Amino acid sequence: MAWKNDLLSRRHIAANAADLFPGYFALVMATGIVSIAALLLQMPLIANALLVINVAAYVILWLLTLWRLFFYFPRLLADVKSHARGPGFFTLIAGTCVLGTQLLLLTGSQLVAWGLWWLGIGLWLVVMYAFFTAVTVRVNKPTLETGINGAWLIAIVATQSIAILGTLLLTGLDNPSTAGLFFTLCMYLLGCMLYLSIITLIFYRFTFVELTTAALTPPYWINMGAVAITTLAGSTLILNAGHWPFLAEILPFLKGFTLFFWVAGTWWIPLLFILGAWRHLYKRHPLTYDPQYWGMVFPLGMYTTCTFRLSQALELPFLMAIPRYFIFIALIAWVGTFIGLLGHLAGFGQTTADVSRQG
């Protein structure tokens, strides 16, 4: 019977790997940024506990992804070509670079952080051009109503995560590479351009196309998360402007542009809470675990972190009141979603046991 249980478990794991949600690395993104926020706000025990969980999650998700790549490649390729599921692959990049930043800040592991940064750049090149090429040349394209969602903005999150980790790594060197800092600045500006382009389509979809409760998925919180990480990238460049004279020359531009994105992110928060209440309280849409909810936790942690850094970058200490309280919202959201994940995994184990008894 033991061998039969083991076989059934492997089959169940294989089935889950085959249909693995492409955006599951949002779990790593969310856990990493909440950990960083906790570190900045003097909560080292929470920060380190989340680091342990995040490393384990990152390794497990990569094993499942590689399993899918080698044994279920047609399904993975179909997801890459999908307007709805394809953007989820950008979480591989963002998760990799957020974990690199987390390790750098919590442990000082520069070698590992450098490796994750280079891996993130490689993944960015593959995913960015594979996805946008696939959806551009696709013959049968969906309508705007079904084809676009908040997950598209993870392309901005991925781009800015490279800018942030790269800036931190380069400025940690005795003689930072000018070419390297130029690259991170360009990634920051590219992320700004992508956000302004994609959010226009999403805002149009919000206001002129019917939005059902089923369509109002948690990744729409990336509307705010994408500008929050853009704010963090800009603040990181501002705080490290002394390492490159050119950054000092464009400091007024960086400060104004970064503040602009923080204001945009702040504007989104009340609206997203209202829409969430409309979905779950007024329309009674069931609140059950979905891996997409990590795409809601991440923006809450990122807004906490970016506001903390913006306060430092613009020398506006009164802004520090926001992250001191917002961190608890992010932690509550993380804990709630993690409990949902554990319940989901427990259900997986129960299902396997039930199948075993039936066999």
C-alpha positions in Angstrom: 0.0 0.0 0.0 2.9 2.4 0.7 4.3 2.1 -2.8 0.8 2.7 -4.2 0.4 5.9 -2.1 3.8 7.1 -3.3 2.9 6.4 -6.9 -0.4 8.3 -6.5 1.4 11.2 -4.9 3.9 11.4 -7.7 1.1 11.3 -10.3 -0.7 14.1 -8.4 2.5 16.2 -8.3 3.1 15.6 -11.9 -0.4 16.6 -12.8 0.0 19.8 -10.8 3.3 20.5 -12.4 1.7 20.1 -15.8 -0.8 22.8 -15.1 1.3 24.9 -12.8 0.0 28.5 -12.8 2.7 30.5 -14.6 2.4 33.4 -12.1 3.1 31.3 -9.0 6.4 33.0 -8.4 4.3 35.9 -7.2 4.5 33.9 -3.9 8.3 34.6 -3.9 7.8 38.3 -4.9 5.2 38.8 -2.1 7.2 37.0 0.6 10.4 38.7 -0.3 9.1 42.3 -0.3 7.1 41.8 2.9 10.3 40.5 4.5 12.3 43.5 3.2 9.6 45.9 4.6 9.7 44.1 8.0 13.5 44.5 8.0 13.3 48.3 7.3 10.7 48.7 10.0 12.8 46.9 12.7 11.1 43.5 12.6 14.2 41.3 12.1 12.6 38.0 13.4 9.7 38.3 10.9 12.1 39.3 8.1 14.4 36.3 8.7 11.5 33.8 9.1 10.1 35.0 5.8 13.5 34.6 4.2 13.7 30.9 5.1 10.2 30.4 3.7 11.0 32.3 0.6 14.2 30.3 -0.2 12.2 27.0 0.2 9.4 28.3 -2.0 11.8 29.5 -4.7 13.5 26.2 -4.9 10.3 24.2 -5.0 8.7 26.4 -7.7 11.8 26.1 -9.8 11.8 22.3 -9.6 8.1 22.3 -10.6 8.8 24.7 -13.5 11.7 22.7 -14.8 9.6 19.5 -14.5 7.0 21.3 -16.6 9.6 22.6 -19.1 11.1 19.1 -19.8 8.0 16.9 -19.6 5.1 19.2 -20.5 6.7 21.7 -22.8 3.7 22.0 -25.2 1.5 23.2 -22.3 4.2 25.6 -21.2 4.5 27.0 -24.7 0.7 27.4 -25.0 0.8 29.5 -21.8 3.6 31.7 -23.2 1.4 32.4 -26.2 -1.7 33.2 -24.1 -2.7 36.8 -23.5 -4.2 35.8 -20.2 -1.6 33.4 -18.7 1.5 34.5 -20.6 2.3 37.6 -18.4 2.5 35.3 -15.4 6.0 34.2 -16.6 7.3 37.6 -15.7 7.0 36.6 -12.1 10.0 34.3 -12.6 12.1 37.4 -13.2 10.6 39.5 -10.5 10.7 36.7 -8.0 14.4 36.0 -8.8 15.5 39.6 -8.4 13.3 40.3 -5.3 14.8 37.2 -3.6 18.3 38.5 -4.6 17.5 41.9 -3.0 16.1 40.1 0.1 19.3 38.0 0.5 21.5 41.0 -0.1 19.8 43.2 2.5 19.3 40.5 5.1 22.4 38.4 4.8 24.8 40.4 2.7 25.2 37.5 0.3 26.6 39.4 -2.6 27.8 36.4 -4.6 24.4 34.8 -4.5 22.7 38.2 -5.3 24.9 38.7 -8.3 24.1 35.3 -9.6 20.3 35.9 -9.2 20.7 39.3 -10.9 22.4 37.8 -13.9 19.8 35.0 -14.0 17.0 37.6 -13.8 18.5 39.5 -16.8 18.7 36.3 -18.8 15.1 35.4 -17.9 14.0 39.0 -18.8 15.5 38.7 -22.3 13.8 35.4 -22.9 10.4 36.1 -21.4 10.0 39.7 -22.5 10.7 39.0 -26.2 9.1 35.6 -26.3 5.8 36.8 -24.8 5.5 40.1 -26.8 6.5 38.4 -30.0 4.0 35.6 -29.5 1.0 37.8 -28.7 1.9 40.2 -31.6 2.2 37.6 -34.4 -0.7 35.5 -33.1 -3.4 35.1 -35.7 -6.5 34.7 -33.6 -6.3 37.4 -30.9 -8.8 37.8 -28.1 -10.7 41.0 -27.5 -9.5 43.6 -25.1 -12.2 42.5 -22.6 -10.7 38.9 -22.3 -7.1 39.5 -23.4 -5.8 42.0 -20.9 -5.7 42.0 -17.2 -3.5 43.4 -14.3 -1.0 40.6 -14.8 0.4 42.4 -17.9 1.9 45.0 -15.5 4.2 42.3 -14.0 6.3 43.1 -17.1 7.0 46.4 -15.4 7.6 44.8 -12.0 10.2 42.4 -13.6 12.0 45.3 -15.3 12.1 47.5 -12.2 13.3 44.6 -10.0 16.3 44.3 -12.2 17.0 48.0 -11.9 16.7 47.9 -8.1 18.9 44.8 -7.5 21.5 46.0 -10.1 21.7 49.5 -8.5 22.2 48.0 -5.0 24.9 45.6 -6.2 26.8 48.1 -8.4 26.8 50.8 -5.7 28.2 48.3 -3.3 31.4 48.1 -5.3 34.4 50.2 -4.6 34.4 51.5 -8.2 30.8 51.2 -9.5 30.6 50.6 -13.3 29.3 53.6 -15.1 27.9 51.4 -17.8 26.2 49.2 -15.2 24.5 52.2 -13.6 23.5 53.5 -17.0 21.9 50.1 -17.6 19.9 50.2 -14.4 18.8 53.8 -15.1 17.6 52.7 -18.6 15.7 49.7 -17.1 14.0 52.2 -14.7 13.0 54.4 -17.6 11.9 51.4 -19.7 9.7 50.3 -16.8 8.1 53.8 -16.7 7.4 53.7 -20.4 5.8 50.2 -20.2 3.6 51.2 -17.3 2.2 54.3 -19.1 1.5 52.2 -22.2 -0.2 49.2 -20.5 -2.1 51.0 -17.8 -3.9 53.1 -20.5 -5.4 49.9 -21.9 -6.3 48.6 -18.5 -7.9 51.8 -17.4 -9.9 51.8 -20.6 -10.9 48.2 -19.9 -11.9 49.2 -16.4 -14.1 52.2 -17.4 -15.6 51.3 -20.8 -15.9 47.5 -20.8 -18.2 45.5 -18.5 -16.2 44.2 -15.5 -17.7 41.1 -13.9 -16.7 39.7 -10.5 -15.0 36.8 -12.2 -12.9 39.2 -14.3 -11.9 41.4 -11.4 -9.1 39.1 -10.4 -6.5 39.9 -7.6 -3.7 40.7 -10.1 -5.4 44.0 -10.8 -3.7 45.1 -7.6 -0.6 45.2 -9.8 -2.1 48.4 -11.1 -0.7 49.8 -7.8 2.2 47.4 -7.4 3.8 48.3 -10.7 4.0 52.0 -9.8 5.1 51.2 -6.2 8.1 49.2 -7.5 8.8 52.0 -10.0 8.8 54.4 -7.0 11.2 52.1 -5.2 13.5 51.9 -8.3 13.5 55.7 -8.6 14.2 56.2 -4.9 17.0 53.7 -5.0 18.6 55.6 -7.8 18.2 58.9 -6.0 19.7 57.5 -2.8 22.7 56.3 -4.7 23.1 59.4 -7.0 26.5 60.2 -5.4 28.0 57.2 -7.1 27.6 58.6 -10.6 27.8 62.3 -11.5 25.2 61.9 -14.3 22.6 60.8 -11.8 23.3 63.9 -9.7 22.7 66.0 -12.8 19.3 64.5 -13.5 18.3 64.4 -9.8 15.4 66.9 -10.1 13.9 64.9 -12.9 14.3 61.6 -11.0 12.7 63.1 -7.9 9.7 64.6 -9.8 9.2 61.4 -11.8 9.5 59.2 -8.8 7.0 61.3 -6.8 4.6 61.2 -9.7 4.5 57.4 -9.7 4.1 57.3 -5.9 1.1 59.6 -6.2 -0.3 57.4 -8.9 0.1 54.3 -6.7 -1.5 56.0 -3.7 -4.5 57.0 -5.8 -5.1 53.4 -6.8 -5.3 52.0 -3.3 -8.8 53.3 -2.2 -10.3 52.4 -5.5 -8.9 48.8 -5.3 -10.2 48.3 -1.8 -13.6 49.6 -2.9 -13.7 47.3 -5.9 -12.6 44.4 -3.6 -15.5 45.2 -1.3 -17.9 45.4 -4.3 -16.7 42.0 -5.5 -16.8 40.0 -2.2 -19.3 41.9 0.0 -21.8 43.3 -2.4 -21.6 40.7 -5.2 -20.9 37.9 -2.7 -18.1 36.4 -4.8 -16.6 33.5 -2.8 -13.3 34.3 -1.1 -11.3 31.1 -1.6 -7.6 30.5 -2.0 -6.2 31.2 -5.5 -2.4 31.6 -6.3 -3.3 34.9 -7.9 -3.9 36.4 -4.4 -0.1 36.6 -4.1 -0.4 39.2 -6.8 -2.4 41.3 -4.2 0.0 40.7 -1.3 3.0 41.9 -3.3 1.7 45.4 -4.0 0.8 45.9 -0.3 4.4 45.0 0.8 5.9 47.0 -2.1 3.9 50.1 -1.2 5.2 49.9 2.4 8.8 49.5 1.2 8.6 52.2 -1.5 7.1 54.8 0.8 9.8 54.1 3.3 12.5 54.7 0.7 10.8 57.6 -0.9 10.6 59.3 2.5 14.4 58.9 2.7 15.1 59.9 -0.9 13.0 63.1 -0.8 13.8 63.9 2.9 10.1 63.9 3.8 10.0 62.3 7.3 6.3 62.8 7.7 5.7 60.1 5.0 7.3 57.5 7.4 3.9 57.4 9.2 2.5 55.4 6.2 4.8 52.4 6.2 4.7 52.1 10.0 1.0 51.2 9.8 0.8 49.8 6.3 3.2 47.0 7.1 0.5 45.5 9.3 -1.9 45.4 6.4 0.8 43.7 4.3 1.5 41.2 7.0 -2.1 40.3 7.6 -2.6 39.8 3.8 0.5 37.6 3.7 -0.6 35.5 6.7 -4.1 35.1 5.3 -2.9 34.0 1.9 -0.3 31.7 3.4 -2.9 30.0 5.5 -5.0 29.6 2.3 -2.0 28.0 0.7 -1.5 25.6 3.6 -5.2 24.7 3.4 -4.8 24.1 -0.3 -1.8 21.8 0.2 -3.6 20.0 3.0 -6.5 19.4 0.6 -4.1 18.1 -1.9 -2.8 15.5 0.7 -6.4 14.6 1.6 -7.3 14.1 -2.0 -4.4 11.8 -2.5 -5.3 9.8 0.5 -8.9 9.5 -0.7 -7.8 8.2 -4.1 -5.5 5.8 -2.3 -8.3 4.3 -0.3 -10.5 4.0 -3.4 -7.7 2.1 -5.1 
